[in-house]
Amino acid sequence: MWKDEYKKWLNYKDLDSFVRNDLEEKSEKDLEDMFYTNLSFGTGGMRGILAAGTNRLNIYTIRRANMGLATYLIKTYKTSELSRGVVIAHDNRRMSREFAKESAMVLGAQGIKSYLFEDLRPTPELSFAVRETNALAGIVITASHNPPMYNGYKIYDEFGCQYTPRYANEIVGYVNNIQDLFGIKTIDYEELLNNKMVVILGEPMDKAYLDAVKTVSIYPEINKPLKIVFTPLHGTSGYLGERLLTETGYDVYPVKEQMINDPNFSTVALPNPEEKSAFKLAQKLGEEIGADLLIATDPDADRLGIGILHKNDYIYINGNQTGALMIYYLLNEKLKLNILPKKGVVFNTIVTSDLGAKIARSFNLDVISTLTGFKFIGEQARYLETDEREFIFGYEESYGYVVKDFVRDKDSLQAMLLISEAASFYRFTENKDIYEKLLDIYEEYGYYYESLKNIHLLGKSGSERIARIMNAFRTNSIKDIQGVKILVKEDFELSERYIGDETEKIDLPKSNVIKYILANDSWFVLRPSGTEPKLKIYAGVIGTSLEDANQHVQQLLEFVNNMAELVK
């Protein structure tokens, strides 16, 4: 069947030159992977390699995605409401600006106005702008921290939150109903500009967003002599991130080589602040100037990683640890100022550390755990609008945080401002760096430690193998792990929780995720990535020390990985 689709593309006389060139000199195996399926929406939208084919990202698959969104909007909203439009943003990657314009051209052909940013912008600003403009939806063209050959497409609802499955599935249904990718209508971009069907967003929206971000500060006038190195890893936070920290009084030193919007990410092997290697140039600059804090954001500026100068060396802490630090700082200082609400909620996900939850509960706050994917936290934040409880903080282990929900997605700019303030606060009130403060938190709440292992399985055969591994864990009865009894098994695809011989329903959307909780309070999770060709294995333990916890979590991960490797 894929061969028929391939021939259809090859024989289309007006085929885009980039796409036609990409079809040349490909092996049959390559062509099968390019055409055997359609790109799907996962936890982070649609993401794929820039190339020809239905299983790749190109102007035709982008047009199809936009036609699906347009159909959804037309069927969901009254004709008079379509004038509210759609906000479109993009990152620094190859084809990002072109795909953003293509999105506007498809929407315009369906009578839907677009608000397009004048240049690349952070994903969290897109979320903010959707509500600021009262738009119907939002689109951001980005592949986040993927390698340079990738790009992607994420869609947001009118509340600035990525569409959750019950809505996204409807949109995907409309996308899949489109049989003729080459028959999708577009209107010339310049014509749309002239007819006011494309409105350009710039400095006024930037200022409104930054003004909102500045409100996350608890002590805006705090002494700020710490030296901070900042890198956007060639991505979208370069201008606004430096501007935010400078305008709020921090001593900022940008990594000049990485302030360039380079789609090839020439100075970094992988543009991901979860990787220590991404901080190579930041650390070099930090060592030269004696910086106290290193800050890196991923290319679409929704994730944040940090390095902390501790005893003349830089220590890199993970997303769970950074989240726990921010929760601890927020709650303690709000309590001192008597601005901590009596009824508030901290949000995390089912693969996030229990440490932040334990801190939150010690302040009598509620903790709500969602499925992986920040859209579920954004959705829960909206539900609080009709609830007496207040949104306090939301985060996930993969370096994503939001402090205030004027953004309904993770926001590295909010996070960088808050962590910079916390670092300044603890230096001048306790003469401690924030790693030392983290150790205090462990001493008070317990040595929780988590880690992640990725099993990379590429292409069609990889997808099939991942499915077999998940099915093996889903159907096989596993009683213990390394001699430790399994107390609970949660299967989010079946919406069932198994506790011994008892079965409970799980009140969360269905998702292909399986979690095991052991008798010693350790746990592990298996989850296929929604945006990359890999199976993720998460694990968490509690140890007698940080070193003990790290050792045990690695042993648990290795054991589960070996179980997965046995599935052929």
C-alpha positions, 0 to 999 in steps of 0.5 A: 500500500505504501508503494501506491502512495509513493508513486502518487507523490512521485507522479505529482507534477507540481511537487515541491522541489525539496520534496522531489529531490528527497525522493531520489536515490532512496532505498526501498527500506527508506521509502517504506519508512517514509510512506508506511504510516502518517505522522501521529500526534503524541504528548508533544504534538507531531514531530518528525524528520524533515523529508518527503513522505507521509511519515515525514514533515514537509509542506504537505503534511503540515498542510494536512495538519492545518486542514484538520485543525481548520475543519475542527475549528469550523465545526466547533465554533460559530462562523462569527467566532472564526474572526478570533483567529489562530496565533502562530509561533515558530522556533529557529529550525530549518523550514520553521518560518516556511511552515508557519506561513504555510499554516496561515495560508491553509487557515486563510483559505478556510476564512480563519485569520492568523496572528503570526509572530514577526520572528521566532518566539518562545513556546510559552509566549505562544501559550500566553498570546493565545489568551491575550488575543482571545484567539481560538487556537495556537500553533507552534512550529518546533521540534523542541530539543530534537536533533537538527534534522527534525521539526514539529507542529504543536497545537493549542486550544483557546485556553493556551493549553495543548489539546488533550486527547479527547480533542486532539483525537477529533482533530487527528480524525479530520486529518486522517480523513484527508485523502488528497494532500495535494488538493488542500487549498492555500491563499498566497501569504502576501495576499493574506497580509494585504487583506488583514487575514494575517496580523503580525505580533511583535514588541507589544506582545513581548512586553505584555508577556515579560511583564507577566513573567516578572510577577512570579518574583517573591522578592523583586528587590532582593540583592542580586550580585550573583553572576549568571551565565545564560544560553538559549542553545541557539533557540528562541529564548535568546533575546527575551531570556537575556532581556528578562534577567537584565531588566530584573537586575541580574548580572547576566553573561550570555554565551555569545556563540549560542545566542545565534539562531543556528538551525544546525546547532553547530556548537552543541551535540544535542540542544537539550538542557537535560544533557550535561554536554549542552553546558560545555560552552556555558561552563567554559564561560562560567569558569572564566568569570566565576559564575555562580549559576549556569542557565540553559533553555532548550530551543523552543524555551519551554525547558530549563536546566541549571548548573550550580557552582559548588566548591569550585565545581559545577554540579548539574541537577535534574528536573525533579531536583530543580522542581523540588527547590522551587517548590520549597522556596515558593512555599516557605517564602509565601508562608512567611509573607502570609500569601500562601493560600490555605487551599492550593494545588501543586501539579506533577506527573505520574513519572515525577519524583515524590519529593516535591509532592511530599514538600507540598503536602507538608504545607497542607497543599493538595497534589494532583498527578497527571499523565505525562505531557504538560497539556494535562497539567494545563488542563487541570489548571483551567479546572481550578478556575471554577474551584476554590483552590489556587494554582501554586506550581506545576512541573514534570521530571523532564525539566519543565516548570510553570509558576503562574498559569497565565501560561498553560504550558511549561515556561523556562522564562518563569523558571529562570527568574524564580531559580535565579531569585532562589539562588540569590536568596539562599546565598544572602540569607543562609550563605549557601548555594542552592545545591547545599540547600537541596541537600538540606531538603533531602535531609529534611524530607528523605533522599528521593532519587530518580533516573531515566533510561531510553531504549532507542528503536527506530523505524517500523520494526522499532515501533513493532518491538516497542509494542511487543515489550509493552504487551509483555509487561501488560500481560505477564504477571510480575510478582517481584523485582530483585526480591522486592514485592510489587504492591501495585501495578497501574495500567493507564491504557486499560485504566486499571490499578491492580493491588493484590487481587483487587482491581480499581479504575484509574480516573485518567485519560487512557495512555499506553503507560504501565507503572509498578510500585514496590514494597520499598516505595521504589517504582518504575514506569514504561512509556513509549515516547509520543514524539521520538522513536524510543521506549522510556523507562523511568524509576525512582527510589528512596535511599539512606543517602544521595549516593545510596539512592543513585546506586539503587535507582541505577540497579533498578533501571538496569534490571527492568531494561534487561527484562525488556531486552528479553522481549524479541 
